[in-house]
């Protein structure tokens, strides 16, 4: 049985400008409580990673994917900041970001996640979410 070449997915990055940060993130199929990511800082090689979700992170993902908690303040999303890999968690001011969350993760309040310079949405020029 042939196996997939993990580098084949990197061809998808050819259309991404090298001067922007990129985060593609999804829950890992068949591994409840784990997310996988492909992240790169501007002018950097992409890095594959995984993150084991905490109980709080799972509860927030459930809440935002089922029905947005409209009464929640921006800081209520703070525990989700751990979803950001190191390549994205400390963007230089004004860094453009191409954000591609998949499945249930698209509905998270990504702009409200905390990074070193405040909120992700304020630290980045473009925080475009693709569904």
C-alpha positions in Angstrom: 0.0 0.0 0.0 1.5 3.4 -1.0 2.1 6.0 1.7 1.5 9.7 1.3 4.5 11.9 1.0 4.0 14.5 3.8 6.0 17.1 1.7 3.3 16.9 -1.1 1.1 19.3 0.9 3.8 21.9 0.8 3.1 22.5 -2.9 -0.1 24.2 -1.7 2.1 26.9 -0.2 3.4 28.0 -3.5 0.6 30.5 -3.9 1.2 32.1 -0.5 3.3 35.3 -0.5 6.5 34.8 1.5 6.0 38.0 3.4 3.0 36.9 5.3 2.5 34.6 8.3 0.4 31.5 7.7 -1.6 29.2 10.0 -3.6 26.3 8.7 -5.2 24.5 11.7 -7.6 21.6 12.1 -8.8 19.0 14.6 -7.0 15.7 14.0 -9.4 13.1 12.6 -9.8 10.1 14.9 -7.8 11.9 17.7 -10.4 13.7 19.9 -8.8 16.5 21.8 -5.9 17.1 19.4 -5.3 19.7 16.7 -2.7 19.8 14.0 -1.2 22.8 12.4 0.9 24.0 9.5 2.4 27.4 10.5 5.0 29.7 9.2 6.3 33.1 10.1 7.1 35.5 7.2 10.1 34.4 5.2 10.3 31.1 7.1 9.9 27.5 6.4 6.5 26.0 7.4 6.4 23.9 10.6 4.0 21.0 11.2 2.8 20.7 14.8 0.2 19.2 17.1 -1.4 20.4 20.3 -3.3 18.4 22.9 -6.4 20.3 23.9 -7.2 21.1 27.5 -10.6 20.6 29.0 -11.1 24.4 28.9 -10.0 24.6 25.2 -12.4 21.8 24.3 -15.3 23.5 26.1 -14.6 26.8 24.3 -14.4 25.1 20.9 -17.7 23.3 21.7 -19.3 26.6 22.8 -18.2 28.6 19.7 -19.0 25.9 17.2 -22.5 25.2 18.6 -23.7 28.7 19.5 -21.6 31.7 19.9 -21.6 32.9 23.6 -22.7 36.4 22.7 -22.4 37.5 26.3 -18.7 36.6 26.5 -16.1 39.3 26.7 -13.0 39.2 24.4 -10.8 37.8 27.2 -13.1 34.8 27.6 -11.3 33.4 24.5 -7.9 33.8 26.2 -7.4 30.0 26.9 -7.6 29.4 23.1 -4.4 31.4 22.6 -2.5 28.2 23.2 -3.8 27.0 19.8 -1.4 29.4 18.2 1.9 27.8 17.5 5.1 29.7 18.4 5.6 30.8 14.8 2.3 32.8 15.0 2.0 33.6 18.7 4.5 36.5 18.7 4.0 38.3 15.4 5.9 41.5 14.8 3.6 44.5 14.7 1.8 44.8 11.4 2.5 41.2 10.2 0.0 40.1 7.6 -1.6 36.7 8.5 -3.4 34.2 6.3 -5.5 32.1 8.8 -7.1 28.9 7.6 -9.0 27.2 10.4 -10.9 24.0 9.3 -14.1 22.4 10.4 -15.3 23.5 13.9 -12.3 25.8 14.3 -13.4 28.3 11.7 -16.0 29.7 14.2 -13.5 30.6 16.9 -12.9 34.3 17.7 -9.4 34.2 16.3 -9.0 38.0 16.4 -9.6 37.9 20.2 -6.8 35.5 20.9 -3.9 36.9 22.9 -0.5 37.3 21.4 2.6 39.1 22.7 1.4 42.4 21.4 -2.2 42.2 22.6 -5.0 40.7 20.5 -4.2 38.8 17.3 -6.6 40.9 15.3 -4.8 44.1 16.4 -1.3 42.7 16.0 -1.8 41.6 12.4 -2.5 43.7 9.3 -4.8 41.1 7.9 -6.3 38.3 9.8 -8.3 36.7 7.0 -10.2 33.6 7.9 -10.9 31.2 5.1 -13.6 28.6 5.5 
